[in-house]
Amino acid sequence: MTGTPQLTLDTPYAVDPADVKAYDEQGFVKLSGVASRGLVEAYEPEVTAKVIELNTMHLPLAERSTYKKAFLQVTNLWRESAAVRELVFARRFAQIAADLLGVDGVRLYHDQALYKEAGGGLTPWHADQYYWPLSTDRCCTFWLPLQETPLEMGPLAFAARSHHFSYGRELAISDESEAAIGRAVAEQGFPFVEEAFALGDASFHSGWTFHHAGPNTTQIPRRVMTVIYIDADMIISEPTNRNQEIDLEAWFPGARPGEVPDTEMNPVLYRRTGK
């Protein structure tokens, strides 16, 4: 990568106290200018190339389940590409996550490229932390589109204030979660927030915030890079479902419940202090 994107990745982002308040109250925040146009345009080709290389889903859309129609998902690209590692390990993004979470520092849980193909289906309502064996809610997903993302492409949409609502937390992404959680958030009157993303916009949402995304009705893939951050001092919890057991083995190799996951795959990406 060129020098300019690297400098941007290391440049602090001034998180407004109002954004921290919004994250606390709404369970998510969408920020502008998180990445520059030059940065996105510099890293997108490498992310896309690795998704094409590593993707294992080749069934036609019509033959897939609802979940598999939603997006192509490729994880831990940072281990496959030095350039993607620069993006995932960016101090700028990790600092924003730590500021929003109100923690001293954050470590990497894992990354995910989520590519909603042209004609791809909706992403059902769900909460990410259903999948994560974590002892607190001090975790978040950073969602960075790699192109301008109008509503027709299926940008991420949120049920504001739903991060304190426990119904539906036991549901994996599925037709059932789309129906049950969608009905529940409507009954509770949680505001539905769906907005287009300009290039360089990004969102951060809590692990328990219910969210979904509409279908991609355009002829262009919706390309998104995500990073999941957790409190640097997070303790692994005992898994409560089979998906959490799988995540424990996949993302915390060698670590056990009751421990802080200080493994090679979970480095601290940012700390405010020298701790």
Secondary structure, DSSP 8 states (H G I E B T S, - for coil): --HHHHHHHHS-----HHHHHHHHHHSEEEESSSS-HHHHHHHHHHHHHHHHHH----S-GGGS-HHHHH-EEEE-GGGT-HHHHHHHT-HHHHHHHHHHHT-SEEEEEEEEEEEE-TT---EEEE-GGGG--BSSS-EEEEEEESS-B-GGG--EEEETTGGG--TTTT--SSHHHHHHHHHHHHHHT--EEE--B-TT-EEEEETT--EEE----SSS-EEEEEEEEEETT--B----SHHHHHHHHHHSTT--TTS---STTS-EEEESS--
